């Protein structure tokens, strides 16, 4: 199937920036929408941002104007640039990709990477 390899994340002070990346790989698959979700302790997983293969983006209201999602279709890689980070952005961020293989759609998830915003 599809493997998602995430990189980035870590600890940053409020107001700082971090970037995440996620590369999708798989045989005989086409990658559709990619994106990022996050889950904070005691909360449900929520959408952060998604980008279609045509580069149509969608953002959670809480990150609009601060986060930017982009992708490189040739590399099947999605990026998330996070600026002006706030303590409430602290969460485990998981990469997501939609994939198609022989006409069958699958949802794929990365292992998650911790983002901590704290002074």
N, CA and C atoms as a LAMMPS dump frame, in Angstrom:
ITEM: TIMESTEP
0
ITEM: NUMBER OF ATOMS
357
ITEM: BOX BOUNDS ff ff ff
-5.0000000000000000e+02 5.0000000000000000e+02
-5.0000000000000000e+02 5.0000000000000000e+02
-5.0000000000000000e+02 5.0000000000000000e+02
ITEM: ATOMS id mol type element x y z
1 1 1 N 0.825 -1.175 0
2 1 2 C 0 0 0
3 1 3 C 0.876 1.247 0
4 2 1 N 0.398 2.284 0.692
5 2 2 C 1.109 3.55 0.718
6 2 3 C 1.791 3.756 2.059
7 3 1 N 3.032 4.148 1.987
8 3 2 C 3.769 4.513 3.196
9 3 3 C 3.93 6.021 3.245
10 4 1 N 3.714 6.602 4.408
11 4 2 C 3.88 8.035 4.613
12 4 3 C 5.013 8.241 5.603
13 5 1 N 6.018 8.976 5.18
14 5 2 C 7.168 9.246 6.037
15 5 3 C 7.193 10.727 6.362
16 6 1 N 7.022 11.031 7.637
17 6 2 C 6.94 12.418 8.096
18 6 3 C 8.297 12.871 8.629
19 7 1 N 8.512 14.17 8.542
20 7 2 C 9.695 14.762 9.164
21 7 3 C 9.336 16.165 9.618
22 8 1 N 10.111 16.648 10.558
23 8 2 C 9.863 17.968 11.111
24 8 3 C 9.236 17.861 12.484
25 9 1 N 8.703 18.938 12.959
26 9 2 C 8.127 18.966 14.292
27 9 3 C 9.182 19.286 15.337
28 10 1 N 8.756 19.257 16.595
29 10 2 C 9.685 19.542 17.678
30 10 3 C 9.126 20.58 18.625
31 11 1 N 10.039 21.244 19.334
32 11 2 C 9.683 22.231 20.348
33 11 3 C 10.014 23.629 19.834
34 12 1 N 9.079 24.542 20
35 12 2 C 9.294 25.918 19.557
36 12 3 C 8.608 26.86 20.535
37 13 1 N 9.138 28.055 20.642
38 13 2 C 8.522 29.057 21.518
39 13 3 C 7.304 29.686 20.837
40 14 1 N 6.373 30.204 21.624
41 14 2 C 5.234 30.9 21.018
42 14 3 C 5.703 32.008 20.083
43 15 1 N 5.037 32.09 18.947
44 15 2 C 5.433 33.068 17.935
45 15 3 C 6.443 32.546 16.945
46 16 1 N 6.982 31.389 17.207
47 16 2 C 7.989 30.811 16.334
48 16 3 C 7.391 30.06 15.16
49 17 1 N 8.276 29.423 14.395
50 17 2 C 7.866 28.706 13.187
51 17 3 C 8.43 27.291 13.175
52 18 1 N 7.712 26.418 12.531
53 18 2 C 8.158 25.046 12.296
54 18 3 C 7.631 24.617 10.942
55 19 1 N 8.31 23.646 10.359
56 19 2 C 7.797 23.095 9.109
57 19 3 C 7.752 21.579 9.196
58 20 1 N 6.76 21.016 8.569
59 20 2 C 6.58 19.572 8.493
60 20 3 C 6.585 19.158 7.021
61 21 1 N 7.041 17.955 6.791
62 21 2 C 6.947 17.401 5.448
63 21 3 C 6.549 15.938 5.546
64 22 1 N 5.961 15.439 4.486
65 22 2 C 5.482 14.061 4.463
66 22 3 C 5.564 13.545 3.035
67 23 1 N 6.292 12.452 2.856
68 23 2 C 6.455 11.858 1.537
69 23 3 C 5.681 10.553 1.459
70 24 1 N 4.909 10.422 0.406
71 24 2 C 4.116 9.212 0.191
72 24 3 C 4.788 8.338 -0.854
73 25 1 N 4.788 7.049 -0.592
74 25 2 C 5.355 6.119 -1.567
75 25 3 C 4.503 4.864 -1.615
76 26 1 N 4.461 4.26 -2.797
77 26 2 C 3.693 3.039 -2.958
78 26 3 C 3.72 2.603 -4.408
79 27 1 N 3.541 1.325 -4.655
80 27 2 C 3.579 0.795 -6.016
81 27 3 C 2.186 0.771 -6.612
82 28 1 N 2.109 1.166 -7.836
83 28 2 C 0.858 1.122 -8.608
84 28 3 C -0.264 1.908 -7.941
85 29 1 N 0.097 3.057 -7.352
86 29 2 C -0.906 3.891 -6.713
87 29 3 C -0.83 5.302 -7.277
88 30 1 N -1.96 5.973 -7.213
89 30 2 C -1.968 7.402 -7.504
90 30 3 C -2.417 8.108 -6.234
91 31 1 N -1.745 9.206 -5.954
92 31 2 C -2.007 9.944 -4.726
93 31 3 C -2.982 11.076 -4.997
94 32 1 N -4.007 11.162 -4.185
95 32 2 C -4.983 12.237 -4.319
96 32 3 C -4.727 13.321 -3.3
97 33 1 N -5.776 13.684 -2.58
98 33 2 C -5.654 14.72 -1.565
99 33 3 C -4.657 14.315 -0.48
100 34 1 N -3.839 15.266 -0.076
101 34 2 C -2.912 15.068 1.037
102 34 3 C -3.164 16.164 2.062
103 35 1 N -2.754 15.893 3.284
104 35 2 C -2.972 16.931 4.284
105 35 3 C -2.43 16.563 5.643
106 36 1 N -2.815 17.394 6.603
107 36 2 C -2.374 17.218 7.981
108 36 3 C -3.562 17.317 8.92
109 37 1 N -3.564 16.438 9.901
110 37 2 C -4.514 16.474 10.992
111 37 3 C -3.711 16.552 12.275
112 38 1 N -4.359 16.945 13.356
113 38 2 C -3.669 16.986 14.634
114 38 3 C -4.601 16.539 15.757
115 39 1 N -3.969 16.046 16.804
116 39 2 C -4.719 15.618 17.977
117 39 3 C -3.979 16.065 19.22
118 40 1 N -4.636 16.884 20.002
119 40 2 C -4.081 17.334 21.282
120 40 3 C -4.567 16.397 22.385
121 41 1 N -3.853 16.348 23.486
122 41 2 C -4.263 15.465 24.59
123 41 3 C -5.689 15.76 25.035
124 42 1 N -6.483 14.713 25.126
125 42 2 C -7.858 14.856 25.588
126 42 3 C -8.821 15.409 24.57
127 43 1 N -8.354 15.597 23.343
128 43 2 C -9.218 16.152 22.304
129 43 3 C -9.302 15.207 21.115
130 44 1 N -10.327 15.427 20.298
131 44 2 C -10.467 14.623 19.095
132 44 3 C -9.516 15.109 18.007
133 45 1 N -9.192 14.207 17.089
134 45 2 C -8.368 14.592 15.955
135 45 3 C -9.129 15.605 15.099
136 46 1 N -8.415 16.617 14.638
137 46 2 C -9.046 17.643 13.827
138 46 3 C -8.221 17.935 12.581
139 47 1 N -8.92 18.371 11.554
140 47 2 C -8.242 18.746 10.318
141 47 3 C -7.451 20.032 10.537
142 48 1 N -6.243 20.043 10.008
143 48 2 C -5.432 21.264 10.016
144 48 3 C -5.49 21.908 8.642
145 49 1 N -5.104 21.136 7.628
146 49 2 C -5.11 21.642 6.266
147 49 3 C -5.009 20.484 5.293
148 50 1 N -5.624 20.657 4.136
149 50 2 C -5.505 19.672 3.071
150 50 3 C -5.229 20.381 1.748
151 51 1 N -4.671 19.628 0.815
152 51 2 C -4.407 20.161 -0.523
153 51 3 C -4.68 19.052 -1.528
154 52 1 N -5.441 19.38 -2.56
155 52 2 C -5.74 18.398 -3.586
156 52 3 C -4.59 18.308 -4.584
157 53 1 N -4.67 17.35 -5.481
158 53 2 C -3.643 17.207 -6.504
159 53 3 C -3.636 18.406 -7.45
160 54 1 N -4.738 19.157 -7.468
161 54 2 C -4.815 20.393 -8.264
162 54 3 C -4.457 21.619 -7.435
163 55 1 N -3.9 21.373 -6.243
164 55 2 C -3.449 22.448 -5.349
165 55 3 C -4.564 23.312 -4.788
166 56 1 N -5.748 22.757 -4.662
167 56 2 C -6.83 23.453 -3.97
168 56 3 C -6.653 23.18 -2.482
169 57 1 N -6.597 24.23 -1.709
170 57 2 C -6.299 24.091 -0.289
171 57 3 C -7.526 24.344 0.585
172 58 1 N -7.459 23.766 1.777
173 58 2 C -8.498 23.955 2.789
174 58 3 C -7.795 24.038 4.127
175 59 1 N -8.228 24.988 4.957
176 59 2 C -7.598 25.185 6.253
177 59 3 C -8.643 25.216 7.366
178 60 1 N -8.239 24.783 8.538
179 60 2 C -9.046 25.007 9.725
180 60 3 C -9.037 26.504 10.014
181 61 1 N -10.151 27.019 10.516
182 61 2 C -10.225 28.451 10.817
183 61 3 C -9.125 28.876 11.785
184 62 1 N -8.772 27.987 12.686
185 62 2 C -7.806 28.328 13.736
186 62 3 C -6.391 28.536 13.202
187 63 1 N -6.108 28.072 11.99
188 63 2 C -4.742 28.2 11.456
189 63 3 C -4.661 29.09 10.22
190 64 1 N -5.813 29.543 9.73
191 64 2 C -5.804 30.391 8.538
192 64 3 C -4.952 31.637 8.773
193 65 1 N -4.124 31.954 7.788
194 65 2 C -3.259 33.118 7.884
195 65 3 C -1.957 32.855 8.609
196 66 1 N -1.836 31.695 9.246
197 66 2 C -0.597 31.345 9.958
198 66 3 C 0.092 30.141 9.351
199 67 1 N -0.684 29.178 8.875
200 67 2 C -0.132 27.955 8.3
201 67 3 C -0.316 27.974 6.783
202 68 1 N 0.647 27.363 6.092
203 68 2 C 0.554 27.235 4.642
204 68 3 C 0.862 25.798 4.246
205 69 1 N -0.061 25.212 3.511
206 69 2 C 0.153 23.848 3.016
207 69 3 C 0.493 23.912 1.539
208 70 1 N 1.393 23.039 1.12
209 70 2 C 1.765 22.966 -0.288
210 70 3 C 2.171 21.53 -0.597
211 71 1 N 2.318 21.233 -1.87
212 71 2 C 2.721 19.882 -2.243
213 71 3 C 3.548 19.895 -3.514
214 72 1 N 4.337 18.85 -3.642
215 72 2 C 5.126 18.612 -4.844
216 72 3 C 4.625 17.298 -5.411
217 73 1 N 3.844 17.379 -6.47
218 73 2 C 3.237 16.169 -7.027
219 73 3 C 4.285 15.2 -7.587
220 74 1 N 5.359 15.727 -8.112
221 74 2 C 6.402 14.861 -8.673
222 74 3 C 7.034 14.002 -7.585
223 75 1 N 7.044 14.525 -6.366
224 75 2 C 7.664 13.804 -5.25
225 75 3 C 6.616 13.193 -4.315
226 76 1 N 5.33 13.401 -4.627
227 76 2 C 4.251 12.944 -3.728
228 76 3 C 4.52 13.374 -2.293
229 77 1 N 4.885 14.616 -2.148
230 77 2 C 5.259 15.154 -0.843
231 77 3 C 4.395 16.365 -0.522
232 78 1 N 3.956 16.414 0.728
233 78 2 C 3.166 17.539 1.204
234 78 3 C 3.945 18.244 2.302
235 79 1 N 3.817 19.553 2.322
236 79 2 C 4.537 20.372 3.286
237 79 3 C 3.548 21.215 4.091
238 80 1 N 3.927 21.499 5.332
239 80 2 C 3.125 22.402 6.162
240 80 3 C 4.074 23.39 6.834
241 81 1 N 3.968 24.635 6.442
242 81 2 C 4.75 25.685 7.073
243 81 3 C 3.875 26.33 8.136
244 82 1 N 4.347 26.301 9.367
245 82 2 C 3.58 26.813 10.499
246 82 3 C 4.291 28.031 11.074
247 83 1 N 3.631 29.164 10.99
248 83 2 C 4.186 30.414 11.513
249 83 3 C 3.328 30.933 12.654
250 84 1 N 3.9 31.829 13.418
251 84 2 C 3.19 32.462 14.546
252 84 3 C 2.491 31.401 15.392
253 85 1 N 3.255 30.404 15.76
254 85 2 C 2.698 29.287 16.515
255 85 3 C 2.238 29.718 17.897
256 86 1 N 1.171 29.067 18.355
257 86 2 C 0.576 29.356 19.653
258 86 3 C 0.607 28.09 20.509
259 87 1 N 0.557 28.251 21.83
260 87 2 C 0.531 27.057 22.686
261 87 3 C -0.606 26.096 22.325
262 88 1 N -1.719 26.633 21.875
263 88 2 C -2.853 25.771 21.521
264 88 3 C -2.625 24.986 20.229
265 89 1 N -1.529 25.243 19.543
266 89 2 C -1.163 24.433 18.376
267 89 3 C -0.444 23.144 18.785
268 90 1 N -0.119 23.022 20.052
269 90 2 C 0.559 21.828 20.546
270 90 3 C -0.304 20.597 20.324
271 91 1 N 0.255 19.609 19.649
272 91 2 C -0.491 18.395 19.318
273 91 3 C 0.431 17.425 18.587
274 92 1 N -0.073 16.22 18.386
275 92 2 C 0.577 15.282 17.482
276 92 3 C -0.022 15.527 16.096
277 93 1 N 0.84 15.825 15.149
278 93 2 C 0.411 16.119 13.789
279 93 3 C 0.622 14.879 12.922
280 94 1 N -0.42 14.473 12.249
281 94 2 C -0.357 13.273 11.416
282 94 3 C -0.625 13.624 9.961
283 95 1 N 0.184 13.056 9.119
284 95 2 C 0.031 13.235 7.677
285 95 3 C -1.07 12.307 7.173
286 96 1 N -1.795 12.779 6.18
287 96 2 C -2.864 11.989 5.572
288 96 3 C -2.709 12.03 4.054
289 97 1 N -3.006 10.907 3.427
290 97 2 C -3.091 10.934 1.972
291 97 3 C -4.199 10 1.513
292 98 1 N -4.871 10.444 0.49
293 98 2 C -5.855 9.632 -0.21
294 98 3 C -5.093 8.944 -1.347
295 99 1 N -5.357 7.686 -1.58
296 99 2 C -4.688 7.003 -2.679
297 99 3 C -5.673 6.127 -3.427
298 100 1 N -5.339 5.889 -4.686
299 100 2 C -6.154 5.054 -5.55
300 100 3 C -5.284 3.966 -6.155
301 101 1 N -5.745 2.735 -6.049
302 101 2 C -5.009 1.594 -6.602
303 101 3 C -6.007 0.647 -7.225
304 102 1 N -5.909 0.477 -8.526
305 102 2 C -6.821 -0.379 -9.281
306 102 3 C -8.276 0.008 -9.017
307 103 1 N -8.509 1.318 -8.962
308 103 2 C -9.868 1.813 -8.804
309 103 3 C -10.394 1.798 -7.385
310 104 1 N -9.569 1.415 -6.434
311 104 2 C -10.005 1.34 -5.04
312 104 3 C -9.363 2.486 -4.255
313 105 1 N -10.183 3.221 -3.531
314 105 2 C -9.686 4.337 -2.736
315 105 3 C -9.282 3.878 -1.347
316 106 1 N -8.154 4.399 -0.883
317 106 2 C -7.704 4.116 0.475
318 106 3 C -7.328 5.41 1.188
319 107 1 N -7.49 5.412 2.495
320 107 2 C -7.024 6.511 3.341
321 107 3 C -5.772 6.035 4.061
322 108 1 N -4.735 6.845 4.015
323 108 2 C -3.453 6.457 4.58
324 108 3 C -3.001 7.49 5.613
325 109 1 N -2.353 7.012 6.666
326 109 2 C -1.93 7.885 7.758
327 109 3 C -0.465 7.669 8.103
328 110 1 N 0.202 8.764 8.434
329 110 2 C 1.561 8.677 8.94
330 110 3 C 1.557 8.333 10.413
331 111 1 N 2.763 8.162 10.971
332 111 2 C 2.879 7.726 12.359
333 111 3 C 2.654 8.87 13.341
334 112 1 N 2.716 10.107 12.844
335 112 2 C 2.516 11.26 13.706
336 112 3 C 3.823 11.846 14.194
337 113 1 N 3.842 13.153 14.326
338 113 2 C 5.016 13.841 14.846
339 113 3 C 4.558 14.901 15.851
340 114 1 N 5.295 15.007 16.937
341 114 2 C 4.899 15.91 18.017
342 114 3 C 5.334 17.345 17.71
343 115 1 N 4.397 18.254 17.891
344 115 2 C 4.688 19.687 17.828
345 115 3 C 4.317 20.272 19.181
346 116 1 N 5.29 20.88 19.836
347 116 2 C 5.068 21.475 21.144
348 116 3 C 5.436 22.954 21.093
349 117 1 N 4.48 23.79 21.474
350 117 2 C 4.699 25.234 21.484
351 117 3 C 4.669 25.687 22.94
352 118 1 N 5.823 26.054 23.443
353 118 2 C 5.926 26.386 24.854
354 118 3 C 7.142 27.257 25.099
355 119 1 N 7.019 28.124 26.083
356 119 2 C 8.166 28.953 26.473
357 119 3 C 8.928 28.298 27.613
